[in-house]
Amino acid sequence: MKSIIKFWLIGLISMLVITFALIQLDDAFDKTGVWYKDIFGSIKYYILWIVPYWWFIILVGSCVIGLLSFGVTLGLKRMRK
């Protein structure tokens, strides 16, 4: 059970990183040109706009990524035996 949770957490972190990287391409996010304002602005935009509307997609995606990686790891272990 611990390994499934570990893979789900890896999937969750990867989905959060993917969605955070994709908001940088969003036209609704305004960039000011000042690096520290852009960083804080993107974090604020991510927490206040992306997570509330995309939470279900992030959770489903993390479950899919976690189950796929768990299945690949389990399959590789069985092939080695």
Residue frames as a rotation matrix with the C-alpha (Angstrom) as fourth column:
MET 1
0.567 0.824 0.000 0.00
0.824 -0.567 0.000 0.00
0.000 0.000 -1.000 0.00
LYS 2
0.348 -0.509 -0.787 2.88
0.236 -0.765 0.599 2.37
-0.907 -0.394 -0.146 0.75
SER 3
-0.673 -0.685 0.278 4.27
0.418 -0.042 0.907 1.99
-0.610 0.727 0.315 -2.75
ILE 4
-0.094 0.716 0.692 0.94
0.967 -0.100 0.235 2.88
0.238 0.691 -0.682 -4.38
ILE 5
0.796 0.361 -0.486 0.75
0.516 -0.824 0.234 6.05
-0.316 -0.437 -0.842 -2.30
LYS 6
-0.089 -0.920 -0.383 4.35
0.227 -0.393 0.891 6.86
-0.970 -0.008 0.244 -3.24
PHE 7
-0.712 -0.155 0.684 3.53
0.682 0.075 0.727 6.54
-0.164 0.985 0.052 -6.93
TRP 8
0.371 0.892 0.258 0.35
0.905 -0.410 0.114 8.61
0.208 0.191 -0.959 -6.50
LEU 9
0.616 -0.212 -0.758 2.37
0.309 -0.821 0.480 11.37
-0.724 -0.531 -0.440 -4.81
ILE 10
-0.563 -0.823 0.083 4.89
0.339 -0.138 0.931 11.26
-0.754 0.552 0.356 -7.66
GLY 11
-0.396 0.521 0.757 1.97
0.895 0.033 0.445 11.57
0.207 0.853 -0.479 -10.10
LEU 12
0.664 0.671 -0.330 0.47
0.738 -0.658 0.149 14.45
-0.117 -0.342 -0.932 -8.12
ILE 13
0.172 -0.694 -0.699 3.75
0.184 -0.674 0.715 16.35
-0.968 -0.251 0.012 -8.03
SER 14
-0.763 -0.467 0.447 4.27
0.491 0.032 0.871 15.79
-0.421 0.884 0.205 -11.75
MET 15
0.026 0.844 0.536 0.72
0.957 -0.176 0.230 17.01
0.288 0.507 -0.812 -12.53
LEU 16
0.709 0.197 -0.677 1.26
0.492 -0.826 0.275 20.12
-0.506 -0.528 -0.683 -10.40
VAL 17
-0.282 -0.893 -0.351 4.53
0.159 -0.404 0.901 20.84
-0.946 0.198 0.256 -12.19
ILE 18
-0.660 0.081 0.747 2.97
0.746 0.181 0.640 20.25
-0.083 0.980 -0.181 -15.62
THR 19
0.397 0.891 0.221 -0.02
0.895 -0.429 0.121 22.50
0.203 0.150 -0.968 -14.95
PHE 20
0.544 -0.265 -0.796 2.19
0.307 -0.820 0.483 25.20
-0.781 -0.508 -0.365 -13.40
ALA 21
-0.594 -0.802 0.063 4.46
0.308 -0.154 0.939 25.10
-0.743 0.577 0.339 -16.45
LEU 22
-0.449 0.481 0.753 1.48
0.881 0.100 0.462 25.35
0.147 0.871 -0.469 -18.79
ILE 23
0.604 0.693 -0.394 0.05
0.740 -0.671 -0.045 28.46
-0.296 -0.265 -0.918 -17.10
GLN 24
-0.202 -0.745 -0.635 3.15
0.234 -0.667 0.708 30.32
-0.951 -0.006 0.310 -18.18
LEU 25
-0.918 -0.105 0.383 1.80
0.387 -0.018 0.922 30.02
-0.090 0.994 0.057 -21.73
ASP 26
-0.032 0.998 -0.051 -1.69
0.981 0.022 -0.193 31.22
-0.191 -0.056 -0.980 -20.78
ASP 27
-0.415 -0.067 0.907 -2.80
0.531 -0.828 0.182 34.53
0.738 0.557 0.380 -22.28
ALA 28
0.657 0.743 0.132 -4.83
0.294 -0.413 0.862 35.41
0.695 -0.527 -0.489 -19.17
PHE 29
0.543 -0.553 -0.632 -1.67
0.753 -0.013 0.658 35.59
-0.372 -0.833 0.409 -17.05
ASP 30
0.917 -0.193 0.348 -0.17
0.017 -0.855 -0.519 39.06
0.398 0.482 -0.781 -17.42
LYS 31
0.259 -0.913 -0.316 3.59
0.965 0.257 0.049 39.35
0.037 -0.318 0.948 -17.22
THR 32
0.913 0.110 -0.394 5.01
0.214 -0.949 0.233 42.59
-0.348 -0.297 -0.889 -15.85
GLY 33
0.640 -0.754 0.145 8.63
0.037 -0.158 -0.987 42.16
0.767 0.637 -0.073 -16.89
VAL 34
-0.023 -0.598 0.801 9.93
-0.942 -0.255 -0.218 42.33
0.335 -0.759 -0.558 -13.31
TRP 35
-0.449 -0.237 -0.862 11.12
-0.283 0.952 -0.114 38.82
0.848 0.193 -0.494 -12.43
TYR 36
-0.990 0.048 -0.135 10.03
0.143 0.375 -0.916 38.69
0.007 -0.926 -0.378 -8.77
LYS 37
-0.410 0.902 -0.136 6.59
-0.706 -0.409 -0.578 40.14
-0.577 -0.141 0.805 -9.55
ASP 38
-0.056 0.349 -0.936 6.19
-0.874 0.436 0.215 37.58
0.482 0.830 0.280 -12.32
ILE 39
-0.759 -0.276 -0.590 7.08
-0.009 0.910 -0.414 34.71
0.651 -0.309 -0.693 -9.97
PHE 40
-0.888 0.457 -0.053 4.69
0.047 -0.024 -0.999 35.82
-0.457 -0.889 0.000 -7.23
GLY 41
-0.272 0.811 -0.519 2.04
-0.882 -0.425 -0.201 36.67
-0.384 0.403 0.831 -9.80
SER 42
-0.283 0.142 -0.948 2.25
-0.638 0.711 0.297 33.24
0.716 0.689 -0.110 -11.42
ILE 43
-0.920 -0.033 -0.391 2.02
0.253 0.711 -0.656 31.49
0.299 -0.703 -0.645 -8.04
LYS 44
-0.693 0.704 -0.156 -0.97
-0.260 -0.446 -0.857 33.65
-0.673 -0.553 0.491 -7.09
TYR 45
-0.167 0.607 -0.777 -2.64
-0.986 -0.080 0.149 33.00
0.028 0.790 0.612 -10.46
TYR 46
-0.590 -0.120 -0.799 -2.00
-0.274 0.960 0.058 29.26
0.760 0.253 -0.599 -10.09
ILE 47
-0.942 0.189 -0.276 -3.43
0.331 0.420 -0.845 29.02
-0.044 -0.888 -0.458 -6.57
LEU 48
-0.567 0.749 -0.344 -6.41
-0.216 -0.538 -0.815 31.33
-0.795 -0.388 0.467 -7.08
TRP 49
0.075 0.627 -0.775 -7.46
-0.933 -0.231 -0.277 30.43
-0.353 0.744 0.567 -10.63
ILE 50
-0.290 -0.247 -0.925 -5.98
-0.741 0.669 0.053 27.17
0.606 0.701 -0.377 -11.88
VAL 51
-0.979 -0.169 -0.111 -6.26
-0.066 0.787 -0.614 24.90
0.191 -0.594 -0.782 -8.83
PRO 52
-0.516 0.840 0.166 -9.92
-0.354 -0.033 -0.935 25.72
-0.780 -0.541 0.314 -8.01
TYR 53
0.331 0.707 -0.625 -11.07
-0.865 -0.038 -0.501 25.05
-0.378 0.706 0.599 -11.57
TRP 54
0.228 -0.339 -0.913 -8.73
-0.706 0.588 -0.394 22.21
0.671 0.734 -0.105 -12.51
TRP 55
-0.247 -0.383 0.890 -8.50
-0.939 0.320 -0.123 20.27
-0.238 -0.867 -0.438 -9.21
PHE 56
0.589 0.541 0.600 -10.47
-0.394 0.841 -0.371 17.30
-0.705 -0.018 0.709 -10.55
ILE 57
0.909 -0.304 -0.286 -8.34
-0.205 0.273 -0.940 17.02
0.364 0.913 0.186 -13.68
ILE 58
-0.021 -0.956 0.293 -5.17
-0.855 -0.134 -0.500 17.26
0.517 -0.261 -0.815 -11.57
LEU 59
-0.086 0.032 0.996 -6.36
-0.806 0.585 -0.088 14.47
-0.586 -0.810 -0.025 -9.25
VAL 60
0.857 0.425 0.289 -7.47
-0.170 0.765 -0.621 12.18
-0.486 0.484 0.728 -12.09
GLY 61
0.702 -0.658 -0.273 -4.23
-0.400 -0.047 -0.916 12.82
0.590 0.751 -0.296 -13.96
SER 62
-0.194 -0.797 0.572 -2.17
-0.964 0.048 -0.261 12.05
0.181 -0.602 -0.778 -10.89
CYS 63
0.278 0.361 0.890 -4.09
-0.530 0.830 -0.171 8.80
-0.801 -0.424 0.422 -10.39
VAL 64
0.994 0.093 -0.063 -3.49
-0.100 0.476 -0.874 7.82
-0.051 0.874 0.483 -14.01
ILE 65
0.339 -0.940 -0.051 0.21
-0.620 -0.183 -0.763 8.68
0.708 0.290 -0.645 -13.88
GLY 66
-0.178 -0.389 0.904 0.59
-0.964 0.254 -0.081 6.91
-0.198 -0.886 -0.420 -10.52
LEU 67
0.555 0.453 0.698 -1.17
-0.340 0.889 -0.307 3.75
-0.759 -0.067 0.647 -11.67
LEU 68
0.936 -0.255 -0.242 0.77
-0.180 0.241 -0.954 3.65
0.301 0.936 0.180 -14.94
SER 69
0.051 -0.984 0.170 4.11
-0.778 -0.146 -0.611 4.05
0.626 -0.101 -0.773 -13.20
PHE 70
-0.055 0.004 0.998 3.11
-0.841 0.539 -0.049 1.48
-0.539 -0.842 -0.026 -10.55
GLY 71
0.846 0.442 0.298 2.09
-0.202 0.784 -0.587 -0.96
-0.493 0.436 0.753 -13.27
VAL 72
0.683 -0.674 -0.282 5.32
-0.364 0.021 -0.931 -0.44
0.633 0.739 -0.231 -15.19
THR 73
-0.198 -0.777 0.597 7.38
-0.946 -0.007 -0.323 -0.95
0.255 -0.629 -0.734 -12.04
LEU 74
0.202 0.366 0.908 5.40
-0.631 0.758 -0.165 -4.06
-0.749 -0.539 0.384 -11.10
GLY 75
0.981 0.182 -0.070 5.75
-0.160 0.551 -0.819 -5.43
-0.110 0.815 0.570 -14.63
LEU 76
0.349 -0.928 -0.131 9.50
-0.622 -0.125 -0.773 -4.82
0.702 0.351 -0.620 -14.64
LYS 77
-0.220 -0.390 0.894 9.87
-0.947 0.306 -0.100 -6.61
-0.235 -0.868 -0.437 -11.30
ARG 78
0.545 0.496 0.676 7.98
-0.335 0.868 -0.367 -9.63
-0.769 -0.026 0.639 -12.64
MET 79
0.922 -0.236 -0.308 10.04
-0.259 0.214 -0.942 -9.70
0.288 0.948 0.137 -15.83
ARG 80
0.044 -0.970 0.237 13.30
-0.894 -0.144 -0.424 -9.80
0.446 -0.193 -0.874 -13.82
LYS 81
0.101 0.043 0.994 12.21
-0.777 0.627 0.052 -12.94
-0.621 -0.778 0.097 -11.92
